[in-house]
Amino acid sequence: MSDVDAILARARARSKDWPYAGAVNPQEAWELLQADPHIKLIDVRTNAERDWVGRVAIPETQHGAVQWSTYPGGVANHEFIEQLNSQARKDQVLLFLCRSGVRSRHAAKLATEFGYQHCYDVLEGFEGDKDENGHRKNVNGWCRAGLPWLGA
């Protein structure tokens, strides 16, 4: 079994009757992206979050950006699937990432409902949970794991 297969098997095993394939932690997401150039990370945060907070440092061919909701106002992006269709194939392994792992779950679920076959949530998200002072990037998440990222 390849490293990719092993990680995806663990991700599927974590499923708690989730309506998508499974979930990976940030380190596993990074390992998948390193191991297979066809795997794509879909960042569902707002454009403002990516611009002001930062984004994962991966090749552009592996990075997709489709807002789950828009800024300002947090209005649902009613063109989410249409925009996803322009960035990913339905048979491709997709890793959905948001700030803390909430929007990404919803995105993975919706994408699965629209025929995407291999949708995985990235647990903990980019910034992770808040610490005791209300700050992110200190408890868990992509940044806390010390994985490559660009920005603020």
N, C-alpha and C positions, 0 to 999 in steps of 0.2 A: 504494500500500500504506500502510495506517495505521501509526502508531507501534506500536500493540498488535500488529498483524500482523507487523511487522518484528521486534519483540522475541521474539515466540513462534516465528518462523521461526529466529532465531538459537538459541533454546533447544532447538528440535527438532534443529538441526544439531549441537549439542554431544553428542547422544546417542551413546553407545558401546554400542549394542544394549541400552540400558536398557529394562526392562519397563514404562516409563511414558513420557509424552510428551516430557519433556526437563528442562532445568535452567536456572535464571536466577540471576544474581548478585544481591546485595542491591539494588544501584542499579536494576537492571532490574525487580526485584520492586516497588520503590517506584514506578517510572514506570508500570508496569502498573496498580497500585492507584490511582494518580492519574488515569490516562487512562480507566479503565472502572469505574464503581461496581458492576458486577455481578461483577467478579473478587473472589475471596475468599481471604484468607490463613488457613490452618489451622495454628495453633500446636500442635505435638504434644509440647511439653515438659510437665513435671508442673505441677500447680497451684502447688506450692511454688516452682518455678523462676520462674513468672510473678509470683507474689506477692513473692518475696524478691530476685529479680534484675532484673525489669522485663519490659516487653512493648512491642511496637510501638505507636506512636501513630497509629492509623488509625480511621476511623469504625466504630462497633460493628457496623454492617450488613456490613462487610467483614472482620470478625474472627471467627474460630471457634477454639475451644479444645477439643481432644480429646486427652487424654493417651495417648501411645503406651505408656508404662508408668506405674505408680503410685508415689507416694511415701507412706510410706517403703517400702523394700524393692526397688524396681525391678521389681515384678511386672508381667508383660504385661497390658495392658488387653484382656481378652477381649470387651469390649463396644465396641471401637473402631469397627467398621463401623456398628453400631447407632447409636452416638452421632454419627458422621459423617453418617449418613442424616438425623438430626434437624437438622443445621446447613447442609447443602449439597445442591445438586441434582447429579444425575449428568451433566448436560450443561454444567455451569458450569466455568469455568477456576478451578482450585484451586492455590494456591501453598503447599506444605508447608514449615514452618519448625521447626527444633529448635535446640539450643544450638550445634552445630558442623557440622551437615549429615549426620549418620549416621542418626538415627532418622527424619528427614524422608524420606530415600530409601526406607526400609522402608515408611513410611506411604504414599508415592506409589505404590509397587509394589502394596501390598495394596489400596488404593483402586481402582487400575486393574483388578486381578483381580476386583473386585466391581462392575465396570461403570461406574466414573467415567471419563469419556472424555478429560478434559484435565487430567491431574495433572502438576505441575511441582515439582521439588525446588528449594528456595532454597539454593544453594551457600553454604558458609561458615557458615551459621546465624546466630543472634542474637548470640552472644558470640564466635564464631570459634575459631580454634586457640589453643593456649597459646603464650606467649612463652618466652624462655629462663629466666624465673623461675617458670614454671608458672601465670602469670596470663592470663586471657582479656580480650577487648575491646581488645587492643593490636596484634594481627597482622592480622586480617581480620574479616569478619562485619558484620551490620547496624549494630551500635553503632560499630565502628571506621570505617565508611563515613560516619558523621555523620548518619545518617538518624533521623527522629523516633522517640523512644521515651520511655516513662514508667517511673519506678521508681528502684531503688537505684543 
